[in-house]
Amino acid sequence: MTPNKINSYLFFQLPAAWWCGVRVKKLEANSCQTTVKYRWINQNPFRSMYFAVQLMAAELSTGALVMQKIRQSQTPLSMLVAQQNSVYHKKITGRVFFSCQEGHVIDQAIQKAIQTGEGQVFSLKSIGTNAMGELLTETEFIWTVKVKKTVTTS
C-alpha cells in the first residue's frame, strides 16, 4: 500500500473525501499522515474547515494504518469504526496534517483477534496540526477488527 494507491482508492470508493481534498501524505510501518487544505468546497459558514472534512482526514490517518496492518496479516479481517470523540482547539483556515503513530496497537489487536477468533476493540488517536506544528484538533477513534467467517460447502 502506498499513499498514491490509497489516494486513487479515495477517488473511486470515497469520492466525498477526495473532492474535499483529503489525501494520504505518508504511510509507514507504524504511522500515517493525511492532509487537507481549507478551500471553498470544504468550508463552513464561519470561514473555517467544516468539521466533517476534518473527521474524514483524521479517520483516514487511522484507517489507512488499519487497512495496511490487515493486509500484512494475510488474514481476512473486517474493520469498523465503533465510536469517535473529537476536541477542536483552533479554527482551521489553512492546511492541516493529521497523524496517527499507533501502528503497534493495531498489531496487538489483530494478533489477538487471530489467536482467539474474537472481535477486538482498540483506540487510535489522530492529532491535527498546522504547518507550524500548532495543535488544532485531537480525535480518538474506537476501531473493531474481527476475523471474517469462512463459509464451507460440502
C-alpha positions as a Markdown table, in Angstrom:
| # | Residue | x | y | z |
|---|---|---|---|---|
| 1 | Met | 0.0 | 0.0 | 0.0 |
| 2 | Thr | 1.3 | 3.4 | -1.0 |
| 3 | Pro | -0.1 | 6.9 | -0.5 |
| 4 | Asn | -0.8 | 7.1 | -4.2 |
| 5 | Lys | -2.8 | 3.9 | -4.3 |
| 6 | Ile | -4.8 | 5.0 | -1.3 |
| 7 | Asn | -5.5 | 8.4 | -2.8 |
| 8 | Ser | -6.7 | 6.6 | -6.0 |
| 9 | Tyr | -8.9 | 4.4 | -3.8 |
| 10 | Leu | -10.4 | 7.5 | -2.3 |
| 11 | Phe | -11.4 | 8.8 | -5.8 |
| 12 | Phe | -13.3 | 5.6 | -6.5 |
| 13 | Gln | -14.5 | 4.5 | -3.1 |
| 14 | Leu | -14.7 | 7.7 | -1.0 |
| 15 | Pro | -15.3 | 10.5 | -3.6 |
| 16 | Ala | -16.6 | 13.0 | -1.0 |
| 17 | Ala | -13.2 | 12.8 | 0.8 |
| 18 | Trp | -11.3 | 13.1 | -2.5 |
| 19 | Trp | -13.3 | 16.1 | -3.7 |
| 20 | Cys | -12.8 | 17.8 | -0.4 |
| 21 | Gly | -9.1 | 17.5 | -0.8 |
| 22 | Val | -8.3 | 14.7 | 1.8 |
| 23 | Arg | -5.0 | 13.0 | 0.8 |
| 24 | Val | -2.6 | 10.5 | 2.4 |
| 25 | Lys | 0.8 | 12.1 | 2.6 |
| 26 | Lys | 2.9 | 9.4 | 4.3 |
| 27 | Leu | 2.2 | 5.8 | 5.2 |
| 28 | Glu | 4.9 | 4.0 | 7.2 |
| 29 | Ala | 5.1 | 0.8 | 9.3 |
| 30 | Asn | 3.5 | 2.3 | 12.4 |
| 31 | Ser | 2.4 | 5.8 | 11.3 |
| 32 | Cys | 0.2 | 7.5 | 8.8 |
| 33 | Gln | -0.1 | 11.2 | 7.9 |
| 34 | Thr | -3.0 | 12.7 | 6.0 |
| 35 | Thr | -3.6 | 16.3 | 4.9 |
| 36 | Val | -6.3 | 18.6 | 3.7 |
| 37 | Lys | -6.3 | 22.3 | 2.9 |
| 38 | Tyr | -9.1 | 24.7 | 3.7 |
| 39 | Arg | -10.8 | 25.6 | 0.5 |
| 40 | Trp | -14.2 | 26.8 | -0.7 |
| 41 | Ile | -15.5 | 23.3 | -1.1 |
| 42 | Asn | -14.8 | 22.2 | 2.5 |
| 43 | Gln | -15.7 | 25.4 | 4.3 |
| 44 | Asn | -18.4 | 26.1 | 6.9 |
| 45 | Pro | -20.3 | 29.3 | 7.3 |
| 46 | Phe | -17.8 | 30.5 | 9.9 |
| 47 | Arg | -14.9 | 30.7 | 7.4 |
| 48 | Ser | -13.1 | 27.7 | 8.6 |
| 49 | Met | -12.9 | 24.0 | 7.6 |
| 50 | Tyr | -16.1 | 22.0 | 8.1 |
| 51 | Phe | -15.8 | 19.5 | 11.0 |
| 52 | Ala | -16.9 | 16.6 | 8.8 |
| 53 | Val | -13.9 | 17.2 | 6.5 |
| 54 | Gln | -11.6 | 17.2 | 9.4 |
| 55 | Leu | -13.1 | 13.9 | 10.6 |
| 56 | Met | -12.6 | 12.3 | 7.2 |
| 57 | Ala | -8.9 | 13.2 | 7.2 |
| 58 | Ala | -8.5 | 12.2 | 10.8 |
| 59 | Glu | -10.2 | 8.9 | 10.3 |
| 60 | Leu | -8.1 | 8.2 | 7.2 |
| 61 | Ser | -4.9 | 8.6 | 9.2 |
| 62 | Thr | -6.0 | 5.8 | 11.4 |
| 63 | Gly | -8.0 | 3.7 | 8.9 |
| 64 | Ala | -5.2 | 3.5 | 6.3 |
| 65 | Leu | -3.0 | 2.1 | 9.0 |
| 66 | Val | -5.6 | -0.5 | 10.0 |
| 67 | Met | -6.0 | -1.4 | 6.3 |
| 68 | Gln | -2.3 | -1.8 | 5.9 |
| 69 | Lys | -1.9 | -4.0 | 9.0 |
| 70 | Ile | -4.8 | -6.2 | 7.9 |
| 71 | Arg | -3.2 | -6.7 | 4.5 |
| 72 | Gln | 0.1 | -7.5 | 6.1 |
| 73 | Ser | -1.6 | -10.1 | 8.4 |
| 74 | Gln | -2.8 | -12.1 | 5.3 |
| 75 | Thr | -5.9 | -12.9 | 7.3 |
| 76 | Pro | -9.4 | -11.9 | 6.2 |
| 77 | Leu | -10.5 | -9.4 | 8.8 |
| 78 | Ser | -13.3 | -6.9 | 8.9 |
| 79 | Met | -12.8 | -3.4 | 10.3 |
| 80 | Leu | -15.3 | -0.8 | 11.6 |
| 81 | Val | -15.2 | 2.5 | 13.5 |
| 82 | Ala | -17.5 | 1.9 | 16.5 |
| 83 | Gln | -17.1 | 5.4 | 18.0 |
| 84 | Gln | -15.2 | 8.7 | 17.8 |
| 85 | Asn | -14.6 | 11.7 | 20.0 |
| 86 | Ser | -13.0 | 15.0 | 19.0 |
| 87 | Val | -11.7 | 18.1 | 20.6 |
| 88 | Tyr | -11.2 | 21.2 | 18.5 |
| 89 | His | -8.6 | 23.6 | 19.7 |
| 90 | Lys | -8.5 | 26.2 | 16.9 |
| 91 | Lys | -10.2 | 27.1 | 13.7 |
| 92 | Ile | -8.6 | 25.6 | 10.6 |
| 93 | Thr | -8.1 | 28.1 | 7.9 |
| 94 | Gly | -5.1 | 26.7 | 6.1 |
| 95 | Arg | -3.5 | 23.2 | 5.6 |
| 96 | Val | -3.9 | 20.7 | 8.4 |
| 97 | Phe | -1.9 | 17.5 | 8.9 |
| 98 | Phe | -3.4 | 14.5 | 10.8 |
| 99 | Ser | -1.0 | 12.0 | 12.2 |
| 100 | Cys | -1.6 | 8.6 | 13.8 |
| 101 | Gln | 1.5 | 7.0 | 15.3 |
| 102 | Glu | -0.1 | 3.9 | 16.9 |
| 103 | Gly | 0.5 | 1.0 | 14.5 |
| 104 | His | 1.7 | -1.1 | 17.4 |
| 105 | Val | -1.8 | -1.0 | 18.9 |
| 106 | Ile | -3.2 | -2.4 | 15.7 |
| 107 | Asp | -0.7 | -5.2 | 15.6 |
| 108 | Gln | -1.6 | -6.3 | 19.1 |
| 109 | Ala | -5.4 | -6.2 | 18.3 |
| 110 | Ile | -5.0 | -8.1 | 15.0 |
| 111 | Gln | -2.8 | -10.8 | 16.6 |
| 112 | Lys | -5.3 | -11.3 | 19.5 |
| 113 | Ala | -8.2 | -11.4 | 17.0 |
| 114 | Ile | -6.5 | -14.1 | 15.0 |
| 115 | Gln | -5.4 | -16.1 | 18.1 |
| 116 | Thr | -8.8 | -16.0 | 19.9 |
| 117 | Gly | -11.2 | -15.8 | 17.0 |
| 118 | Glu | -13.0 | -13.0 | 18.9 |
| 119 | Gly | -13.5 | -9.4 | 17.8 |
| 120 | Gln | -11.2 | -6.9 | 19.3 |
| 121 | Val | -11.8 | -3.2 | 20.2 |
| 122 | Phe | -9.0 | -0.7 | 20.3 |
| 123 | Ser | -8.4 | 3.0 | 20.3 |
| 124 | Leu | -6.3 | 5.1 | 17.9 |
| 125 | Lys | -5.6 | 8.8 | 18.2 |
| 126 | Ser | -5.2 | 11.2 | 15.3 |
| 127 | Ile | -3.6 | 14.6 | 16.0 |
| 128 | Gly | -4.2 | 17.5 | 13.7 |
| 129 | Thr | -1.6 | 20.2 | 13.5 |
| 130 | Asn | -0.8 | 23.1 | 11.1 |
| 131 | Ala | 2.5 | 23.7 | 9.2 |
| 132 | Met | 3.9 | 25.4 | 12.3 |
| 133 | Gly | 3.2 | 22.4 | 14.5 |
| 134 | Glu | 0.4 | 24.1 | 16.5 |
| 135 | Leu | -2.2 | 21.7 | 17.8 |
| 136 | Leu | -5.6 | 22.2 | 16.1 |
| 137 | Thr | -7.6 | 19.1 | 16.8 |
| 138 | Glu | -7.4 | 15.7 | 18.6 |
| 139 | Thr | -9.7 | 12.8 | 17.6 |
| 140 | Glu | -9.9 | 9.4 | 19.2 |
| 141 | Phe | -11.4 | 6.6 | 17.1 |
| 142 | Ile | -12.6 | 3.3 | 18.6 |
| 143 | Trp | -12.0 | 0.6 | 16.0 |
| 144 | Thr | -13.1 | -3.0 | 15.9 |
| 145 | Val | -11.5 | -5.8 | 14.0 |
| 146 | Lys | -12.9 | -9.3 | 13.6 |
| 147 | Val | -11.8 | -12.4 | 11.7 |
| 148 | Lys | -14.2 | -13.0 | 8.8 |
| 149 | Lys | -16.0 | -16.3 | 9.0 |
| 150 | Thr | -15.4 | -18.5 | 6.0 |
| 151 | Val | -18.3 | -20.4 | 4.5 |
| 152 | Thr | -17.6 | -24.0 | 3.7 |
| 153 | Thr | -19.7 | -26.0 | 1.3 |
| 154 | Ser | -20.0 | -29.8 | 1.3 |
